[in-house]
Structures are given as structure tokens and as C-alpha cells.
Amino acid sequence: MFDIIKKQIEWGGGTLTLETGKIARQASAAIVATMGETVVLCTVVGEKESAVDAGFLPLTVHYQEKFYASGRIPGGFIKRENKPSEREVLVSRLIDRPIRPLFPEGYHNAVQVICTVLSYDGVNDPDILSIIGTSAALAISEIPFTEAIAAARVGYKNGEFTLNQSKDLESSLELVVAGTKDSILMVESEAKELPASVMLEAVMYGQEAFKPVIKMINALAKEVKKEKWKFEVVGHKELSKKVNSLVGKSLNQAYLEPHKQLRYNLVDEARKKALSELVSEEIAENAVRTEFNSMCYKIVRNMIVKDKRRIDGRNLEQIRPINCELDLLPRAHGSALFTRGETQALVVTTIGTSQDEQMSDDLLGNKSDHLMLHYNFPPYSVGEASALKAPGRREVGHGKLALKAIAAVVPSKEVFPYTIRVVAEITESNGSSSMATVCGASLSMMAAGIPITKPVAGIAMGLIKDGDNFVVLSDIMGDEDHLGDMDFKVAGTRDGITALQMDIKIGGIGQEIMEVALDQAMKGLNHISSEMAKTIEKAREEASPYAPKIVSIQIDKDKIREVIGSGGKVIREICEKSSAKIDIEETGKINVAGVTAESIEIALKMINDIVAVPEIGKVYEGTVTKLASFGAFVRFLGAMEGLLHISEIANERVENIEDVLSEGESVTVQVIGLERNGKVRLSIKSIINGGENGYESSSSFGSTERAPKDKSSDRSSKFGRKGGHGRERGGERGGRRREEGRGDIGSRGEGRSDRGNLEDKRSGRKNDNSDEGQKRRRFF
């Protein structure tokens, strides 16, 4: 029934298997790629003939992760995979970038690639498998495709490179490289300030490592024995001559205009002239457009390679003029305007608490990110009037690259327990807007007072290759990107590279070109960093007055349930009274955030009161929670509760406790004893008789530790009590009652900490305040 063909090799510490002929047999080609227990289905479908010449290659790539692959059900209300996640978008781009240059020039038939993760073991990353599987599917299909590619993930740890290791926090590099057996096509990386030489070595290490995979793909294609569709590029020599004769001179003049919009207007006029005079029944509009674009391509490239002159008059290594400004937005926590030539980014930093972290749900489960960077590219930035849409793949990709660039210098959550959101609004664009975002992000974070270790700058490099000759361009503008052969983005500090991204539009490049590009890029980065330093060199000491402040304290883990309270009642009360936000971690670390210092202080005091251990002889403010014939239970120190025996209320005998105290009444008490079982003995009489430094007790309620008696002064007026009858001075019978009334925090069962817990342990009952089943972190 099935004609299965399978190949496998030992690679990267595991067994890589490629199989075809069993699943998705109606696609143009399908490959099931397996490594370990990670399985990805890669399918390609291509149109043999296209009714309309699109004028470009309509290639679409979709990478999708199914939750069942890791034995999970999607979280949230809708239990079905929905729109692509950020990771799915990024991996789709990762697959697209190395395969796009390998379709024949002029091939404009639709091709669709779909990669579906069917199983994931948490060790072998499905993105690398997807690139390899897609390459194999294209290689065995009938769709014209130049040659097979492969990819590898390279790490750098303890001075040595690693291959296809899952994300290692100790590694100072995560680099994905893809290419053919002879050249590099794509690089995507994040690093911790590594030298350019190490980055280059990593790329070459990766290429050498994936050569056995390419050999396996070629062997598989040979065994499948499918012939490629015949495809020929139809030449239009006569049409090319006509276009050159009609608009060649005006195009040469147009590309001498340094200002983007003026140049675009001149090119557009030439295009309209060519279309109006050359399109006919014999000559299609797309054919004229193709020849016109080809002429623009040749003019710019010849000008750069032969004349060594760029469109805006710069030399090959010259950086456009740079201007930096801070604090444009008065209410923002940090803002910067970075302008480089005709590219401009308004970058704004906002500081938040742990409750503002980005939560996401993927194959590995729920996770949170305390650092975010969002890149927006509105149509006005390029002088266009078009519909505003949700962020597309380009915006997501550019934002992620900029995030990787700055991540290496942002302090950890342990050092800086804030959530950071950086937003880049591209207000003008003429090339390299993602690298302008990196520069602006550094400036705005320093303006916000975020203690980044060093400023990060970014630069985009270009390439014009003509046979064996090549020219590398620094700080490319839009036309040089569009008409060139490479987009090579490098970000880093003066000490090393933090992010690198490379896309090649031709058949690939070798080590020599990469070496020249990296060396030239580092010179450009140093220049840009120097320009940025003229505005701000390091993070400000003081943050914005509008930014939240966070104070962290550490409590005993056993006290967490007391701070939270039954059903979160205690912590909600703290938040309501202080207007602070509180984040409690499983380790006992508590972050208290508030806009004002007063708000934080109120919350900290309430928390400290709850977790504090009562001391003999110390005086506390408390609330009567329950009356009994033998005395009253008083809540103090947050959730702590002690017994105020009837004999410890006043010097004179109290016949009926309800005559002097009532539930909900505020009282001042002194700790006169701590029982071994955790019970606390309280007294009002000791304060009346001996002040807060000493007491005497007539009660024989159990054994207790005793403090020295000192009757040298009568300080009852300090504690707001008259005589010994439990009333505040000038108050009515029953004393001052809390506004909340009975039952808010006055019921006996609420907050009974030590005493209640000990009784529960003895009886084997599970306490209401237990933090079993609570999440690792609680937000309030």
C-alpha cells in the first residue's frame, strides 16, 4: 500500500531520519523528519503552471505547533490552536529565508510550504528539523529548486562550540545557520558580547556540521527519482533595448538624487512613461515592469561596483548623519528619538511590575517574559496611505531581532525586579529601521534609569557581488537593500556582538565576504556608539517619578500562607489599604510595588506585622476577634492571635467581660507569655501597672517565660486607655470600633496563625491557609 523510502544518519548526538511515501501522498512532496522523539511533517505543494505571472515568487511558508505534540491541551477558554503565535511566525520566517534564493530566477509559480510539529520531546528543537525537512521535500519534488540546504544550531560554552543543544542558559551563543554545502544563506543569532572572530567561527562550524545532512538529502532525492518541471526564463532582449532607449537616461539621473521621496518620484515618472508607451497586445505589462526593474538593478549596482559611489553620495563605509534626543514625552518613563539619515525611530520604555509580564503558552507550557520589545511600522513612515493592520511577520521579526540585541545588557530579574516594555514607532524609514530600533531602545532605557550594563548599537550591512568582485556597504539605505545581494545586520556593544542576522538573495556567500562584512560592521558600530554617547553614556541614577518603585523583602516560606490568608483575604486587604501591587514567589521573596513611597511603606508595614514573631514585653495594637467567659481573643501582628485572659484586663476584678470589651474593638496589649505550643498570652493590666518595659501578672494560665517587673512609671495615657476597663479615653462603652465593623478581620477563624496551625497539625486537619495547590507566584 505504501511505497516508503527512508534515510537516516547519526548527527548532532542523535539519529536523524527522513521518510517519505506514507503520509500526505497527495502533496507535491512530503517528508516526515524525526530526531529523538521530535517529529515534524513537512509538505510542499507547487503549481506547475500559473495563469497569471505575478512578477515575483509567490512562496508562502507556514510553521505550526500542535499542542498534542507535547501531550498538552491549549490553555484559555478556546481549546483549539488559533492564530499563529509569535514563535510560529518567527520559525516560518526562519524556514522561508534560506529556501527563497534557491528557486530559479524568473520562476513565479505559487509554492506553499507547511511544517507541522506532530511530536516534541523537549530536547530536539523542531525548527531545525523543519528547515531540513522542507529542503528534503523540495529536493524530492518536481518543483524547480537549485540545490539542497540544511541547518544547524550552534552554541558556545567554555570556549567550545556545541551542536544542536537545546537552549542552554550557560551558553553565550545561540546561532542558527543554514546554507548549501558550499555557501551560507542565512544566519540568525543571539550572543553575549562575543568577538566577531568567534561569531564567524561559529557560522563556519555550523556549515561544516550540516554537510552530512545535505549528503543524505541528495541520496534521498536520487532514490525517489522525480524529474523537475522544465522551466525556462523567456528573454526579452528587444524589450530591454526599448526600455533602455526610452527611460535609461532619466533613470541614471534619478539615482543621483540623494533624497528618497524626490528620487522615488523621478523613478515613478520613468516607470509610468515606459508602461504607457511599451505595453501593447504583444507586450504584457508584467514583462515591461520586469525589464524596468532589471534596469534599475543594473544602474545602481554598476554605479557602486565600478564607480565606488553610492546613491546618496557616501563612500562605501560612511555612516549617515546621526541625531539623538531624549525625554520627548513628559509622562513616559523613558523616551528617545534616534535619527540616522532618513530613518527615524521614536522609542519609548515603560517600567512595570511582575504582574505586567508577558504570559505565553506553547509546547513546553506556560512561561513569562519580563522584557518585551514591540516594533511598529506605520504606513506614513514611507509616505504611503494604506490601511492599519495588526503587526505582520516583518514587524514581529524586526522586533524579535532588536529584543535579542538588547537582552544581553538588560539586568536580570534578581537585580532589577521590574517588567520592561520597549516600543519602537518607526516614524521615517529609508533602510535599517530595525537597527535604529536597537539604538533607540538603548537610549530610552538609559533615560528611564534601567541599569543596562552597556549601550547597544546596531548597523545594517549590504553586499553588491559581480562575478568574483564584491563590495560591502555600511549602513545601507532602502534602495541598496532592495537592489543588493545581502542584508547583514549586526548589533552589539564596544566589547562584542549581541545579535547577528544575515539574509542572502543570491546563491550564498563564503567565509571571505562574511569576514570583510563583520570587520566593517564593527567599525561602524564603534562610530554609532560614539555618537550615542554624546547624548547619554550610562543609565540615569533616578528613574522617572511616574515609574513604579519596587521594594523586595524575604520572609520565611512557612509564613506565605499567613500573608495570603484564607482565599486571599489578607493580601487583598493589604492591597486595598496601601494601593500597592504585591508579588509573592514560592521562595518567600515578596516584591511590593507602588507609585509612591508611602504606598510601599504601608504595605511593607502590614506584611512585616503579619510575619513578625511576637516578643515578650513588647506592646502591640490589636483587635478583639471573639469574647469568651474566660477572656478575649485578640488579633495582632496581622494574622497572629493571642488570649487576653479576663484577669489581665484590669487591676480590679472583671465580672463580665462584655462590660469592658466588645468584638471588633481596638485595644493595646502587651505580650506576657509564649507557650511551647505556640499560644500567646496577652495583657492590658501589665501596661497600666508597669509600662511597656515591664509587667506583672496575677494569672496562672499555664507556664510562661516572664519579663522583669518595673512599676516606676504609670504610662497608661500613652496607650489611649482610661483606668483598666478596656475603653479609649473619652470613648463610649465598648471602645472605638473599626469602620469595617464586625467580621471583616475579627472572626475567630480568620488569621489564627500559630495557635490554629498547631491545633490543625495535632488533629491532622489541613489548614484553610495552606498554600498547597497555589501557583508558584501569586499576584495581587
C-alpha positions in Angstrom: 0.0 0.0 0.0 2.8 2.4 0.8 6.0 2.9 -1.1 8.1 4.1 1.8 11.7 5.5 1.3 13.7 6.2 4.4 17.2 7.6 5.1 18.8 8.1 8.4 22.2 9.2 9.9 23.8 9.7 13.3 24.0 13.5 13.6 24.4 16.0 16.4 24.2 13.4 19.2 21.1 11.7 17.9 19.6 9.8 14.9 18.1 12.0 12.1 15.5 10.2 10.0 13.8 11.4 6.8 10.9 9.4 5.5 8.6 9.8 2.5 5.8 7.8 0.8 3.5 7.1 3.7 1.9 10.4 4.9 0.4 13.3 2.8 0.9 11.5 -0.5 -1.3 13.9 -2.5 1.1 16.8 -1.8 3.8 17.6 -4.4 6.2 16.1 -1.8 6.1 15.3 1.9 8.8 14.4 4.4 8.4 13.2 8.0 11.6 14.4 9.7 12.4 12.7 13.1 15.1 13.2 15.7 14.8 11.6 19.1 11.0 11.8 19.8 10.5 15.1 17.9 8.6 14.6 14.7 7.8 17.2 12.0 5.7 16.7 8.9 7.0 19.0 6.1 4.8 19.3 2.9 5.3 21.3 -0.2 2.8 22.0 -3.0 3.6 23.8 -6.2 1.6 24.9 -9.2 3.1 23.5 -12.4 1.6 26.3 -14.5 0.5 29.8 -13.4 -2.4 31.5 -15.3 -1.1 34.9 -14.4 2.6 36.0 -14.0 2.7 37.5 -10.5 6.0 39.2 -11.3 7.6 37.6 -8.2 7.8 34.3 -6.5 4.6 33.7 -4.5 6.1 31.5 -1.9 4.3 31.1 1.4 5.7 29.2 4.4 3.7 28.1 7.5 5.1 26.5 10.6 2.6 25.3 13.1 2.9 23.7 16.5 0.2 21.3 17.7 -0.3 21.1 21.5 -0.9 17.4 21.3 2.7 17.1 20.2 3.8 17.5 23.8 0.7 15.9 25.3 -0.9 19.2 26.3 -4.3 20.8 25.7 -4.3 24.6 24.9 -4.9 26.8 27.9 -7.6 29.5 27.9 -11.3 29.4 27.1 -10.9 28.1 23.5 -9.3 24.7 23.5 -8.1 24.8 19.9 -5.0 26.1 18.2 -5.8 29.6 16.9 -3.9 32.2 15.0 -0.1 31.7 14.7 1.9 32.5 17.9 5.0 34.7 17.8 7.2 31.7 17.8 5.4 30.1 14.9 5.7 33.4 12.9 9.5 33.6 13.7 10.1 29.9 12.7 8.1 30.4 9.5 10.5 33.2 8.6 13.4 31.1 9.6 12.4 28.4 7.0 11.5 30.9 4.3 14.7 32.9 4.3 17.2 30.2 3.2 15.0 28.5 0.6 13.7 31.6 -1.2 17.0 32.4 -3.0 17.3 28.9 -4.4 14.3 29.0 -6.7 15.3 29.7 -10.3 15.3 33.4 -11.3 12.1 34.3 -13.0 10.2 31.3 -11.5 6.8 32.9 -10.5 4.6 29.9 -9.8 2.9 29.6 -6.4 4.6 27.4 -3.9 3.3 26.6 -0.4 5.3 25.0 2.4 3.6 23.7 5.6 5.5 22.3 8.5 3.5 20.7 11.3 5.1 19.6 14.6 3.5 16.2 15.4 5.6 15.2 18.4 8.0 17.2 20.6 10.3 15.6 23.2 11.5 18.9 24.7 15.1 18.2 23.7 15.4 18.3 19.9 14.2 21.6 18.5 11.6 21.3 15.7 12.8 24.5 13.9 16.0 22.9 12.7 14.1 19.7 11.7 11.6 21.9 9.8 14.3 23.6 7.7 15.9 20.2 6.9 12.5 18.6 6.2 11.5 21.4 3.9 14.7 21.2 2.0 14.3 17.5 1.6 10.7 17.9 0.4 11.7 20.4 -2.2 14.6 18.3 -3.3 12.4 15.2 -4.0 9.6 17.2 -5.6 9.1 18.2 -9.2 9.3 21.9 -8.3 12.4 23.6 -9.7 14.8 24.1 -6.8 18.5 24.7 -7.3 20.1 22.6 -4.6 19.5 21.1 -1.2 20.2 23.0 2.0 20.5 22.1 5.7 20.7 24.0 9.0 22.2 23.6 12.5 22.1 25.3 15.9 25.4 26.3 17.3 26.2 27.2 20.9 29.4 28.4 22.6 30.2 27.2 26.1 33.5 27.2 28.0 35.4 28.1 24.8 34.0 25.3 22.7 31.2 25.1 20.2 28.2 22.8 20.7 25.9 21.4 18.0 22.1 21.3 18.3 21.9 21.6 22.0 18.6 22.7 23.5 18.6 26.2 24.9 21.4 26.4 27.5 21.3 29.3 29.8 25.0 28.9 30.4 25.8 29.2 26.7 27.0 32.6 25.5 25.7 32.0 22.0 22.6 30.7 20.2 23.1 30.7 16.4 21.1 29.1 13.7 22.9 28.8 10.3 21.6 27.5 7.1 23.2 27.0 3.7 24.3 24.7 0.9 27.4 22.5 1.0 29.5 25.4 -0.4 27.9 28.6 0.9 26.0 30.4 3.7 22.4 31.6 3.0 21.0 32.6 6.4 22.2 33.3 9.9 20.1 34.2 13.0 21.8 34.6 16.3 21.8 36.0 19.9 25.1 36.3 21.8 26.6 37.7 25.0 29.1 40.2 23.6 31.2 37.8 21.6 34.0 38.9 19.3 33.4 38.9 15.6 36.0 36.2 15.1 34.1 33.8 17.4 30.8 34.6 15.5 32.5 33.8 12.2 34.0 30.6 13.5 30.5 29.6 14.8 29.0 30.1 11.3 31.7 28.0 9.6 31.4 25.3 12.3 27.7 25.1 11.7 28.1 24.8 7.9 30.7 22.0 8.3 28.4 20.2 10.7 25.3 20.1 8.4 27.2 18.9 5.3 26.3 15.2 6.1 22.6 16.1 6.2 22.9 17.6 2.7 24.5 14.4 1.5 21.6 12.4 3.0 19.0 14.6 1.3 20.7 14.3 -2.1 20.8 10.5 -1.6 17.1 10.5 -0.8 16.2 12.6 -3.9 18.2 10.3 -6.1 16.3 7.3 -4.8 12.9 9.0 -5.2 13.7 9.7 -8.9 11.3 12.6 -9.6 12.2 14.8 -12.6 12.0 18.6 -12.1 9.5 20.5 -14.2 11.1 22.2 -17.1 11.4 25.9 -16.7 13.0 28.4 -19.0 13.3 32.2 -18.4 11.9 33.9 -21.5 14.3 36.6 -22.6 13.1 40.0 -23.9 16.3 41.4 -25.5 14.4 43.7 -27.8 12.2 44.9 -25.0 15.2 45.6 -22.8 16.7 47.8 -25.5 13.4 49.7 -25.9 13.2 50.3 -22.1 16.8 51.5 -22.1 16.3 53.8 -25.0 13.1 55.2 -23.6 14.0 55.8 -19.9 17.6 54.8 -19.4 19.0 58.3 -19.3 16.3 59.6 -16.9 16.8 56.6 -14.6 20.5 57.3 -14.4 19.7 60.9 -13.4 17.1 59.7 -10.8 19.6 57.6 -9.0 21.9 60.6 -8.5 19.2 62.2 -6.3 20.1 61.7 -2.6 16.6 62.4 -1.2 14.4 59.4 -1.1 11.0 60.8 -1.9 12.4 63.0 -4.8 14.2 60.0 -6.2 11.1 57.8 -5.9 9.1 60.5 -7.8 11.6 60.5 -10.6 11.7 56.7 -10.9 7.9 56.6 -10.8 7.7 59.1 -13.7 10.1 56.9 -15.7 8.1 53.8 -14.9 4.8 55.4 -16.0 6.4 56.5 -19.2 7.7 53.0 -20.0 4.4 51.4 -19.3 2.3 53.9 -21.3 4.5 53.6 -24.4 5.5 49.9 -24.4 2.5 47.9 -23.1 0.5 46.5 -26.0 -1.3 43.4 -27.2 2.1 41.8 -27.9 3.9 43.0 -24.8 2.4 42.3 -21.4 2.5 44.9 -18.6 4.4 42.5 -16.3 7.1 42.0 -18.9 7.7 45.8 -19.1 7.8 46.0 -15.3 10.3 43.2 -15.1 12.6 44.8 -17.7 12.2 48.2 -16.0 13.2 46.8 -12.6 16.1 44.9 -14.1 17.4 48.2 -15.5 17.1 49.9 -12.1 19.0 46.9 -10.6 21.9 47.3 -13.2 22.2 51.0 -12.9 22.6 51.1 -9.1 24.9 48.1 -9.0 27.2 49.4 -11.7 27.4 52.8 -10.0 28.5 51.1 -6.7 30.8 48.4 -8.1 32.5 50.4 -10.9 32.3 54.0 -9.7 32.5 53.2 -5.9 29.8 55.8 -5.4 26.5 55.3 -3.6 23.1 56.8 -4.3 23.4 59.5 -1.6 27.0 60.3 -2.4 28.6 58.5 0.6 31.7 56.3 0.3 31.4 52.6 1.0 32.0 52.7 4.7 30.4 56.0 5.6 27.6 56.2 8.1 24.7 58.6 7.6 24.4 61.6 9.9 23.1 60.7 13.4 21.0 62.7 15.8 19.8 61.5 19.3 17.3 63.2 21.6 15.9 62.2 25.0 12.8 62.9 27.0 10.5 64.0 24.2 7.4 62.5 26.0 6.9 64.1 29.5 4.8 61.3 31.0 6.7 58.3 29.6 9.2 56.6 31.9 11.8 56.9 29.2 11.8 58.1 25.6 14.3 58.7 22.8 14.3 59.8 19.2 17.0 58.2 17.1 17.5 59.6 13.6 20.0 58.3 11.1 19.7 59.9 7.7 16.1 59.4 6.6 15.4 56.6 9.0 13.9 57.6 12.4 12.7 55.7 15.4 10.7 57.1 18.4 11.4 54.5 21.1 9.6 54.5 24.4 10.3 52.5 27.5 7.7 51.6 30.2 8.5 50.1 33.5 6.0 47.8 35.2 5.7 45.1 37.9 5.8 41.3 37.7 2.1 41.4 37.1 2.8 43.1 33.7 4.9 40.2 32.4 4.1 38.7 29.0 2.5 35.3 29.6 2.6 32.8 26.8 1.5 29.1 26.3 3.4 26.8 23.9 4.6 23.3 23.6 6.7 23.5 26.8 3.9 25.0 28.9 3.2 28.4 30.3 6.1 30.9 30.6 6.5 34.6 31.3 8.9 37.2 29.9 9.9 40.3 31.9 11.5 42.0 28.8 9.4 42.9 25.7 10.1 44.9 22.6 7.4 45.8 20.1 8.2 47.3 16.7 5.6 49.2 14.8 5.9 50.3 11.1 3.0 52.7 10.2 2.4 53.5 6.5 3.2 57.2 7.0 6.9 56.2 7.7 7.3 55.6 4.0 4.9 58.3 2.7 2.1 55.9 2.0 -1.6 56.0 2.8 -2.8 52.4 3.5 -4.9 50.5 6.0 -3.6 50.0 9.5 -3.3 46.3 10.3 -2.2 44.0 13.1 1.6 43.5 13.2 2.7 41.3 10.4 5.6 38.9 10.1 8.0 41.6 9.3 7.2 43.7 12.4 7.3 40.6 14.6 10.7 39.6 13.1 12.3 43.0 13.4 11.0 43.4 17.0 12.5 40.0 17.9 15.9 40.8 16.4 16.0 44.1 18.4 15.0 42.3 21.5 17.8 39.8 21.1 20.2 42.7 20.6 19.4 44.4 23.9 18.8 41.3 26.0 22.4 40.7 26.8 22.8 44.1 28.6 19.5 44.2 30.5 19.8 43.2 34.2 18.3 40.0 35.5 15.0 40.0 37.4 17.0 39.3 40.6 18.9 42.5 40.1 16.1 44.6 38.6 12.7 43.1 39.6 10.7 45.1 37.1 9.0 44.3 33.8 10.3 46.3 30.9 8.4 47.1 27.7 10.1 48.9 24.9 8.0 50.2 21.9 9.6 51.4 18.7 7.5 53.7 16.5 9.2 53.9 13.1 8.4 57.5 12.1 10.6 57.6 9.0 12.1 54.7 7.1 14.8 54.5 4.5 16.6 51.3 5.4 17.9 49.8 8.6 14.9 50.7 10.8 15.4 47.6 13.0 18.9 48.7 13.8 17.6 52.2 14.6 15.2 50.5 17.0 18.2 48.9 18.8 20.0 52.2 19.1 16.8 54.0 20.3 16.0 51.2 22.8 19.4 51.6 24.5 18.9 55.4 24.7 15.3 55.2 26.1 16.2 52.5 28.6 19.1 54.6 29.9 16.8 57.6 30.1 14.3 55.5 32.1 17.0 54.7 34.6 17.2 51.0 33.8 20.8 49.9 34.7 21.8 48.3 31.5 25.5 47.2 31.6 26.4 48.9 28.3 24.7 50.8 25.4 24.0 48.7 22.3 24.2 50.0 18.8 23.1 48.4 15.5 24.1 48.6 11.9 22.9 47.0 8.6 25.5 46.0 6.0 24.9 45.4 2.3 26.6 43.5 -0.5 26.9 44.0 -4.2 28.5 41.0 -5.9 29.5 41.0 -9.6 31.2 37.7 -10.5 34.3 37.4 -8.3 34.2 41.1 -7.4 32.2 42.3 -4.4 31.6 45.4 -2.5 30.4 45.6 1.2 28.4 48.6 2.1 28.0 50.1 5.6 24.6 51.4 6.9 22.6 50.6 3.8 19.6 52.6 2.7 16.4 51.2 1.3 17.3 51.0 -2.4 20.7 49.4 -1.5 18.9 46.8 0.5 16.3 46.2 -2.3 18.7 46.1 -5.2 21.6 44.5 -3.4 22.6 40.9 -2.7 22.7 40.8 1.1 21.0 42.2 4.2 23.5 41.7 7.1 22.5 43.2 10.4 24.9 43.4 13.4 24.2 44.7 16.9 26.5 44.9 19.8 28.5 46.9 22.3 32.0 48.2 22.0 33.1 44.8 23.6 31.3 42.4 21.3 28.3 41.3 19.2 24.9 40.6 20.9 22.8 39.8 17.7 23.5 39.0 14.1 21.1 38.3 11.3 22.1 37.6 7.7 19.9 37.0 4.6 21.4 36.3 1.2 19.5 36.9 -2.0 21.9 35.1 -4.3 23.2 31.5 -4.2 25.1 32.2 -1.0 28.4 33.7 0.2 31.6 32.3 1.6 33.9 33.0 4.5 35.8 35.8 2.9 32.8 38.0 2.3 31.5 37.4 5.9 34.9 38.3 7.3 35.0 41.6 5.5 31.4 42.4 6.4 31.9 41.7 10.1 35.1 43.7 10.3 33.5 46.7 8.5 30.4 46.3 10.7 32.4 46.6 14.0 34.0 49.8 12.8 30.5 51.2 12.0 29.2 50.1 15.5 32.0 51.9 17.3 31.2 55.1 15.3 27.5 54.9 16.1 28.2 54.1 19.8 30.4 57.3 20.0 27.6 59.4 18.5 25.1 57.9 21.0 27.5 58.6 23.9 27.3 62.3 23.1 23.7 62.3 24.4 23.9 59.8 27.2 26.7 57.4 28.3 25.1 55.4 31.1 21.7 54.8 32.8 20.4 57.7 34.9 20.6 57.2 38.7 17.0 58.3 39.2 14.0 56.8 37.4 11.0 58.7 36.2 8.7 60.0 39.0 5.9 58.3 37.2 7.5 54.9 37.2 6.6 52.3 39.9 9.0 51.6 42.7 9.6 48.1 43.9 11.0 47.0 47.3 11.8 43.4 47.9 11.8 41.5 51.2 12.4 37.9 52.1 10.1 36.1 54.5 10.1 32.5 55.8 8.3 30.2 53.3 6.1 28.9 56.1 4.7 32.5 56.5 3.4 32.7 52.9 0.0 31.3 53.7 -0.4 33.9 56.6 0.4 36.8 54.3 -2.1 35.5 51.7 -4.8 34.5 54.1 -7.8 32.2 53.6 -8.9 32.7 50.0 -6.5 35.6 49.6 -8.4 37.8 52.1 -5.4 39.1 54.0 -3.4 40.1 50.9 -6.4 41.7 49.3 -6.9 43.8 52.4 -3.2 44.9 52.2 -3.5 45.9 48.5 -6.7 47.8 49.1 -5.4 49.8 52.1 -2.0 50.5 50.6 -2.8 50.8 46.8 0.3 48.7 46.2 0.8 45.7 44.0 2.3 42.6 45.6 4.1 39.6 44.0 4.8 36.6 46.2 7.2 34.0 45.0 7.4 30.4 46.1 10.8 31.1 47.7 9.3 33.6 50.1 10.5 36.6 48.2 7.9 39.4 48.2 8.0 42.3 45.7 6.0 45.3 46.8 5.4 47.9 44.0 3.8 51.3 44.2 3.9 54.7 42.5 4.6 56.4 45.8 6.9 55.6 48.7 4.0 56.0 51.2 2.1 53.2 49.4 5.0 50.9 49.6 5.7 51.7 53.3 2.1 51.0 54.3 2.2 47.6 52.5 5.6 46.7 54.0 4.4 47.5 57.5 1.3 45.4 57.2 3.3 42.5 55.8 6.0 42.8 58.5 3.3 42.9 61.1 2.0 39.6 59.8 5.3 37.7 59.6 6.8 39.2 62.7 7.3 36.9 65.7 5.8 38.3 69.0 8.3 39.3 71.7 7.7 39.1 75.4 7.3 42.5 76.9 6.5 44.2 73.6 3.3 46.2 73.1 1.1 45.8 70.1 -2.1 47.2 68.7 -4.7 44.6 68.2 -8.4 43.9 67.5 -10.8 41.8 69.6 -12.0 38.9 67.5 -14.0 36.9 70.0 -15.2 37.1 73.5 -15.4 34.1 75.9 -16.3 33.8 79.6 -12.6 33.4 80.5 -11.3 36.2 78.3 -11.0 37.6 74.8 -9.1 36.6 71.7 -7.1 39.5 70.2 -5.7 39.6 66.7 -2.4 41.4 66.3 0.6 41.4 64.1 -1.6 40.8 61.1 -2.9 37.2 61.5 -1.4 36.4 64.9 -3.9 35.8 67.7 -3.5 35.6 71.4 -5.5 35.2 74.6 -6.3 38.2 76.8 -7.3 36.4 80.0 -10.1 38.1 82.0 -7.7 38.6 84.9 -5.3 40.5 82.6 -7.8 43.2 81.6 -7.8 45.5 84.7 -6.5 45.7 88.2 -10.0 45.4 89.6 -12.0 42.2 89.2 -14.0 42.0 86.0 -17.2 40.0 86.4 -18.5 40.1 82.9 -16.1 40.6 80.0 -18.8 42.1 77.8 -19.0 45.1 80.2 -15.4 46.2 79.2 -14.7 44.7 75.7 -16.6 44.0 72.6 -15.8 42.2 69.3 -14.1 44.5 66.8 -12.8 46.9 69.4 -9.2 48.1 69.0 -7.0 47.5 72.1 -3.4 48.0 73.1 -1.9 44.8 74.5 1.4 43.5 75.8 2.8 40.0 75.3 3.4 38.4 78.7 4.0 34.9 77.7 4.7 32.5 74.8 3.6 28.9 75.3 5.6 26.0 73.9 2.6 25.0 71.8 2.7 28.4 70.1 -0.1 30.1 72.1 0.4 33.7 73.1 -0.6 35.3 76.4 -1.6 39.0 76.3 -2.3 41.6 79.0 -3.7 45.1 79.3 -3.1 45.3 83.0 0.6 44.9 82.7 0.7 48.1 80.6 -1.3 50.0 83.2 0.9 48.8 86.0 4.4 48.6 84.6 4.5 50.4 81.2 5.8 48.8 78.1 9.2 47.9 79.6 7.8 45.6 82.3 4.7 43.9 83.7 3.3 41.9 86.4 0.7 39.2 86.1 -1.7 37.7 88.6 -2.9 35.0 86.2 -1.8 31.4 86.5 -2.7 30.5 82.9 -0.1 27.9 82.0 3.7 28.1 82.2 5.3 31.0 80.5 8.5 33.0 80.2 8.5 36.1 82.3 10.0 39.6 81.9 11.2 41.8 84.8 8.6 43.9 86.5 9.1 47.7 86.6 6.5 49.9 88.3 8.5 53.0 88.3 6.1 54.9 86.0 2.5 54.9 85.0 2.3 55.3 81.2 -1.3 54.3 80.6 -2.2 57.5 78.9 0.3 56.7 76.1 -1.7 53.7 75.1 -5.1 55.5 75.0 -6.8 53.7 77.8 -8.5 55.0 80.9 -8.4 53.0 84.1 -8.4 49.4 83.4 -11.8 48.9 81.8 -10.8 48.5 78.1 -12.1 51.9 76.9 -10.2 54.5 75.0 -10.0 57.9 76.6 -13.2 59.8 76.1 -14.8 56.9 74.2 -18.2 55.2 74.7 -18.6 51.8 76.3 -17.0 49.1 74.1 -14.3 51.5 72.9 -13.6 52.7 69.4 -14.8 50.3 66.7 -13.2 49.8 63.3 -15.0 51.3 60.4 -15.2 47.8 58.8 -17.3 46.6 61.7 -17.6 43.0 62.9 -16.4 40.1 60.8 -14.0 41.9 58.4 -10.9 40.6 60.1 -12.4 40.0 63.5 -13.9 36.5 63.2 -12.1 33.9 65.3 -11.2 31.6 62.5 -9.6 34.2 60.3 -5.9 34.6 60.6 -5.4 32.4 63.6 -1.8 31.7 62.8 0.4 29.8 65.2 -2.3 28.6 67.5 -4.6 27.4 64.8 -1.8 25.8 62.8 -0.5 23.8 65.8 -4.0 22.6 66.6 -4.5 21.6 63.0 -1.2 19.7 62.9 -2.1 17.8 66.1 -5.5 16.8 64.7 -4.2 16.0 61.2 -6.6 18.5 59.6 -5.5 20.6 56.6 -5.4 24.3 57.4 -7.5 26.7 55.3 -4.5 28.9 54.8 -2.3 26.1 53.4 -0.5 27.2 50.2 -0.8 23.7 48.7 -2.1 23.9 45.2 -1.2 27.6 45.0 0.7 28.7 41.9 4.5 29.3 42.1 3.9 33.0 42.1 0.9 34.9 43.4 -0.1 38.4 42.1 -2.3 40.8 43.9 
